[in-house]
Amino acid sequence: MIIVGEQMLTLGARIAEIEALYTCVLDTTGTRAERRFLAELAETGARLADEAGTAARTARPRPASTRPGGGARPRPRPRLRRRIARTQRTADWIIARTGRRSG
């Protein structure tokens, strides 16, 4: 699903606001101030939940293919093949480095 850019920006701003309020709660020494920050944190969390719900309901479906040529994504290589490829690259690098030094 694609969420419109403005909605994503709003959600990001709410998350940043929540992080800032949480930091204020942690840094506060007085009980009264801590309660105030916790109340603000709760309100901001509720707004974030509402806005995220709205964004989820209004999201557009993604197009079938966004890749040039319309093909599907390539299958990821299994871990063993990735390790073999990395070992081969490392061996080639070592051979190339030691080959330059001889002389």
C-alpha positions as a Markdown table, in Angstrom:
| # | Residue | x | y | z |
|---|---|---|---|---|
| 1 | Met | 0.0 | 0.0 | 0.0 |
| 2 | Ile | 1.2 | 3.5 | -0.8 |
| 3 | Ile | 0.6 | 6.2 | 1.8 |
| 4 | Val | 0.5 | 9.8 | 0.6 |
| 5 | Gly | 3.7 | 11.7 | 1.4 |
| 6 | Glu | 2.0 | 14.3 | 3.6 |
| 7 | Gln | 0.5 | 11.6 | 5.7 |
| 8 | Met | 3.9 | 10.0 | 6.1 |
| 9 | Leu | 5.4 | 13.3 | 7.1 |
| 10 | Thr | 2.7 | 13.8 | 9.7 |
| 11 | Leu | 3.2 | 10.3 | 11.1 |
| 12 | Gly | 7.0 | 10.9 | 11.3 |
| 13 | Ala | 6.4 | 14.2 | 13.1 |
| 14 | Arg | 4.1 | 12.5 | 15.7 |
| 15 | Ile | 6.7 | 9.8 | 16.3 |
| 16 | Ala | 9.4 | 12.5 | 16.8 |
| 17 | Glu | 7.1 | 14.3 | 19.2 |
| 18 | Ile | 6.5 | 11.1 | 21.2 |
| 19 | Glu | 10.3 | 10.5 | 21.4 |
| 20 | Ala | 10.8 | 14.1 | 22.7 |
| 21 | Leu | 8.1 | 13.8 | 25.3 |
| 22 | Tyr | 9.5 | 10.4 | 26.4 |
| 23 | Thr | 12.9 | 12.0 | 26.8 |
| 24 | Cys | 11.3 | 14.8 | 28.9 |
| 25 | Val | 9.6 | 12.2 | 31.1 |
| 26 | Leu | 12.9 | 10.5 | 31.7 |
| 27 | Asp | 14.8 | 13.7 | 32.4 |
| 28 | Thr | 12.1 | 15.2 | 34.7 |
| 29 | Thr | 12.7 | 15.2 | 38.4 |
| 30 | Gly | 9.4 | 16.6 | 39.8 |
| 31 | Thr | 6.3 | 14.4 | 40.1 |
| 32 | Arg | 4.0 | 17.2 | 38.9 |
| 33 | Ala | 6.0 | 17.8 | 35.7 |
| 34 | Glu | 6.4 | 14.1 | 35.1 |
| 35 | Arg | 2.6 | 13.7 | 35.2 |
| 36 | Arg | 2.1 | 16.6 | 32.8 |
| 37 | Phe | 4.6 | 15.1 | 30.3 |
| 38 | Leu | 3.0 | 11.7 | 30.7 |
| 39 | Ala | -0.4 | 13.2 | 29.9 |
| 40 | Glu | 1.0 | 14.9 | 26.9 |
| 41 | Leu | 2.6 | 11.7 | 25.8 |
| 42 | Ala | -0.7 | 9.8 | 26.1 |
| 43 | Glu | -2.5 | 12.5 | 24.0 |
| 44 | Thr | 0.2 | 12.4 | 21.4 |
| 45 | Gly | 0.1 | 8.6 | 21.3 |
| 46 | Ala | -3.6 | 8.7 | 20.7 |
| 47 | Arg | -3.3 | 11.2 | 17.9 |
| 48 | Leu | -0.6 | 9.0 | 16.3 |
| 49 | Ala | -2.9 | 6.0 | 16.5 |
| 50 | Asp | -5.8 | 8.0 | 14.9 |
| 51 | Glu | -3.6 | 9.3 | 12.1 |
| 52 | Ala | -2.1 | 6.0 | 11.4 |
| 53 | Gly | -5.5 | 4.4 | 11.2 |
| 54 | Thr | -6.6 | 7.1 | 8.8 |
| 55 | Ala | -3.5 | 6.6 | 6.7 |
| 56 | Ala | -4.1 | 2.9 | 6.6 |
| 57 | Arg | -7.7 | 3.3 | 5.4 |
| 58 | Thr | -6.8 | 5.9 | 2.7 |
| 59 | Ala | -3.7 | 4.1 | 1.4 |
| 60 | Arg | -3.7 | 3.3 | -2.3 |
| 61 | Pro | -2.7 | -0.2 | -3.6 |
| 62 | Arg | 0.7 | -0.5 | -5.1 |
| 63 | Pro | 1.0 | -0.9 | -8.8 |
| 64 | Ala | 1.7 | -4.5 | -9.9 |
| 65 | Ser | 5.3 | -3.8 | -10.9 |
| 66 | Thr | 7.4 | -0.8 | -10.3 |
| 67 | Arg | 10.6 | -2.3 | -11.8 |
| 68 | Pro | 11.6 | -1.3 | -15.4 |
| 69 | Gly | 10.7 | -4.1 | -17.7 |
| 70 | Gly | 7.9 | -5.3 | -15.3 |
| 71 | Gly | 9.8 | -8.3 | -14.1 |
| 72 | Ala | 9.5 | -9.7 | -10.6 |
| 73 | Arg | 12.2 | -9.3 | -8.1 |
| 74 | Pro | 15.2 | -11.7 | -8.5 |
| 75 | Arg | 15.1 | -14.6 | -6.0 |
| 76 | Pro | 17.5 | -14.0 | -3.2 |
| 77 | Arg | 20.5 | -16.3 | -3.2 |
| 78 | Pro | 20.7 | -18.9 | -0.4 |
| 79 | Arg | 23.1 | -18.2 | 2.4 |
| 80 | Leu | 25.6 | -20.9 | 1.3 |
| 81 | Arg | 25.8 | -19.4 | -2.2 |
| 82 | Arg | 26.4 | -15.9 | -0.8 |
| 83 | Arg | 29.2 | -17.3 | 1.5 |
| 84 | Ile | 30.8 | -19.1 | -1.5 |
| 85 | Ala | 30.7 | -16.0 | -3.6 |
| 86 | Arg | 32.2 | -13.9 | -0.8 |
| 87 | Thr | 34.9 | -16.4 | -0.2 |
| 88 | Gln | 35.7 | -16.4 | -4.0 |
| 89 | Arg | 35.9 | -12.6 | -4.0 |
| 90 | Thr | 38.1 | -12.6 | -1.0 |
| 91 | Ala | 40.4 | -15.2 | -2.5 |
| 92 | Asp | 40.6 | -13.2 | -5.7 |
| 93 | Trp | 41.5 | -10.1 | -3.8 |
| 94 | Ile | 44.2 | -11.8 | -1.8 |
| 95 | Ile | 45.7 | -13.3 | -5.0 |
| 96 | Ala | 45.6 | -9.9 | -6.7 |
| 97 | Arg | 47.3 | -8.2 | -3.8 |
| 98 | Thr | 50.1 | -10.8 | -3.4 |
| 99 | Gly | 50.6 | -10.8 | -7.1 |
| 100 | Arg | 51.4 | -7.1 | -7.2 |
| 101 | Arg | 53.9 | -7.3 | -4.4 |
| 102 | Ser | 56.1 | -10.0 | -6.0 |
| 103 | Gly | 58.8 | -8.7 | -8.1 |
